[in-house]
Amino acid sequence: MALGQHSKNPVSKRIRKERSDSLIKNLKKEYPILQDQNGNMKLGTLEERLGVDSLSQALKKLREEKR
């Protein structure tokens, strides 16, 4: 699967599990909410900083913080 082509499970509508060593810059195209984050940071580091366990939880928390 090409970078930025993150699929959702058609049944649960949840984002598939993303590797924690994925760089944020590779996820920014698919998830614009990540634009304010350092592109060289790994997803696992972002999850640690936010205190969450998955990309979907991180995106949810970032959206809540934007409000």
Secondary structure by P-SEA (a helix, b strand, c coil): ccccccccccccccccccccccccccccccccccccccccccaaaaaaaaccccaaaaaaaaaaaac
